[in-house]
Amino acid sequence: MDDRATNHLLTGEERDAFERDGFVVLRGALDPTTLDATLAVARRAQAAFESEPGVGPHHGLNLHDLIGRDDAWLDLVDRPTTFAKVWGVLGWNIQLFHTQLLVTPPAPEGAGRGAYGWHQDNNRMNLDLETDPQPRVSVKVGYFLTDLPETGMGNLAVVPGSHRAGRPDVALGDQPDGATEVIAEAGDAILFDRRLWHAASTNASDRTRIFVTYGYSYRWLRPKSAMQHTDLFERVDPIRRQLLGWCTSANGYFEPTDDDVPLRTWIRDHVSEAAVAP
């Protein structure tokens, strides 16, 4: 893993904001070179989708399982500017469990504005877990690959503080109190709690919005994406191998050894012993 991650450890201010609001925006998470490379591969996926029969100018792309499609996607798995924030929240016993590319073209003329489909992530988990508030379990990093200088551009919509408010009960077309659309520049990222109420919104602009998310969870959670990457295990470093699902045994997801979780050793060696407790 890139040693520069130690320059981007979760700050006390960021932790406070994350715990209060359920998210924090990370400005300039992607440098221009990385942004250009990531945007290029996203646009190739968009072009391939648009060439499919029956796909029209207003159809959005929702592509899962990005890892293995292009090395540009693999390079975001442990991005120093964001990954240190992820393990700053969840700790070292983590995996990448979901990836998703969302391309939202301009909506048809007359389409209703605003957010729709308010939800918390992980679907059935929200019904099966009994506590209130529920445990965090996972977080997402969302990368903004195009500029969103104002609302109404297909922005991610969120309700700050709603990660402790329980499952959303919002009628179709209604907006929960406190809902806001995230404004961002291309290259920014957002780290958010899976319990945060969030939604898609209508792209009423004349620009296509491109957004990609990487979900991280504890290693004992079943992946939401397929995550079948044994072909990559021999050519990635040990920490990426951990994140892609490698394990010494099935029980290693529950009682990990140092071989199962090299991220723990890296944090201990590069940050502190206290940072890996317990």
N, C-alpha and C positions, 0 to 999 in steps of 0.2 A: 504494500500500500504506500501511497505517496506520503512522505514525511511532512509535507506541507499541511497535512490535515491538522497538525498541532497548532497552526496559525489560525484555525477556524473553529476552535472549541466553543461549545455552547456557553455564552456569557450569562452572568447572573441576570442581566436585563432581559435577554432573550428568553431565559427560562421563566422569568416572572410573566412576561407577555404571553408565552405559550400556555402556561398554566391558567392564566386569567382568561384569555381569548380563545384558546384552542388552536391557535395558528400563529405563525410569525412569517413575515415576508423577508426574504434574503436578497438584498439588492446585488446585482452584478455577480450572481453565482456562476454564470458561464462567461468565460473570456470570449472575445470576438472570434478567435480561431475555432474554439470548441462550438460556439453558437453556430457559426457558418457550417461546420461539418454536420452537426446534428440537424440543422434546418434542411440541409441538402438531402439527407437520407429520409427525412420526414416527407419532403416534397416528392421524392421518388415513389414513396409508398402511396402518396396522394394521387400521383399521376397514374400509377397502376390501378388504383381503385376506380378512378374516373374513366378508365378505358374499358371497364367491365360492362357487359350488356345491361341496359336498364338503369344505369346510374346517370342521374341528371345533374344540372348545375347547382342544385340546392341540397343534394344529398351529402350528409356528413360522414366522415370516416371514423370508425371506432375499432381500432386494431389492437388486439391483445398479444401477449407473448412476444415481446420485441427481441429479447436476448437470443442470439444465434442468427438473427436475420442480417445483421451488419455489425461490425466491430464498433461503430460509433455508438450504438446502444449499449454495448458492453462497457464502454469507457465511462458511462454515467453511473455505473453500479456503485462505485466507491469514490465519487467526485469529492475531492478534499473540502471544497467550500460548503458542501451540504452533508456529506456522510458523517462528519464529526458531530454535527448537530443531531443526527439520527441516533447514534449510540450515546450521545449526551442525554437523550430522553429515555431510550429503551434499555441501554446497557449493552453488554457484549454478546449475549446469547440470542443473536438475531440472524435473520435470513431475508433475502429478497423474495417476496411471495406473490408479487403481482406487478405487471407493467402494462401500460395502456397509452396509445397515441390517439388523440382526439383532434380531428381537423373539421372546423366548423365554417363552411362557406357562408356568404351573405344569404339571409332568409328571403323567401319570396316577398314581393311587395304586398304590404298590408298585413303581414304576420304580426301577431300580438307581441308586444315588448315585455320584458321582464323575465324573471327566473321561473323555472318549472322543474318538477320532479324532486322536491326536497327529500333528503334522505341522510342516513348515517351509513357508513361503509360496512361491508361484510354481511349484509342481508340477514340470513338466518341467525347469525350470532346475536342480533339484537332481540330476537324472540326467545332464544334458548337460555341466555344468561339471566340470572334472577336478581342480581343486585341493582341498586339504584343510588348513585350513578353506577353504570357498568364499568368494568376495568378497561383500560386503554387498549391493550393487546397489540395494536399496530398503529403506524403512522404512514403518511405519504409525503413524498417530495414531488411537487409539481413544477415543471420548468415551462416558463413562458417563452416560446420561440418566436413570437411576433409581438409587436407593440400593442398595448391596450391603454391608450392615453385617456380614455373616457369610458363611461358606462355605455351599454347598448351595443357592445362589440363581441358578444358571445362570452363575456367575462365569467369567471368562476364567481358564484354568489355564495356568501357565507353569512352565518349569524354568530357574531362574536359572543363567546361565553356559553354557547348552546351545547357544548360537549358535556356539560353537567346537567342538562335540562331534560334528559330522557328522549325517547323516540318521538320524532316530529309528527304532529297530527295537523296537517295543513291541507285545506280543501283545494282542489284543482283551481288554479288561477289566483289563489290568495298568496300573500306574502307574509311570512312571520314577522313579528315585531323585531326591529333591529337589523333586518336583512340589508346587506350591502354588497355591491359588486367590486371585486378587487381590481384596482388600477395597477398596471405594471409595465415595465419596459422589457423588450426582448432581452433575454439573458438573466432576468430575475427569476427567483424561485420562491415557492411557498412551502413551508413545512406545516402540516396540519394533522391533528388528532383524528383518528377514524370516527370518533363519536360526534365530531363537529357536524351540525346541520349544514349541508351545502347542496348546491344545485347547479345545473346548467342554465344558461340564459340565452335569449334570442340574439342572434347577430344581426342587428338592424343597420350595420354599417355596409360599406362597399368593399371591405377587406376580409380576407379569409383569416380566421384565428387558428393557430396551431399550438397545442398544449400537450405535454407528455407527463405521465405520472409514474413514479416508482414507489411501490408499497413495500414497507419493511415490517416484519412481525417477529415475535418470538419463534424460535426454531421448532417448537412443538406444535405449532399451528399448521394445518394442511394448507399448501399453497392454493391461491385463488387462480393463478395462471398455471399452465401445464408444468413449467419448470423442469423439463426433461433435458438436462444438459450434460450428460455423462461424457459427450464428445468434447466438451470444453475443459473438463477437469485436469487433463494433462498439460494444457497450455496456459492455464491461468495460475496466478500466485495463490498461496494457501488461504488468504483472507477472501479473495473472490470465490475460491472453491467453497468455502464455508457459506458465503452468501447465496451461492447457486444451489445449495442443498446437499453437498457432500457430507458424509458422516461415516465414522468407523463402524457403527452398528446401529440398528434401529433404536436401541436404548440410549445411544449417544445424543439423541434429541432431548432426552429427559435428564440424563446424568452425564453431561459432557466432560470428556477428557481434554487435555491441552491440544491434542491432535484434532479434536472435533471443532474447537473454537480458538483458532490462532489469533483472532481479534483480541481476545482477553490478554494474551501474552504481549501483543503489540501495544495495547493501551498501558499495560503495566510497565513496559520498558520505555515508552515514549512520553507517558503522562505521569502516572504515579500508581502506587499500590492501592491507595485509597480509591482511585477511580474505577477499580474492578471489584470492589466489595459490593455484596457478599460473594 
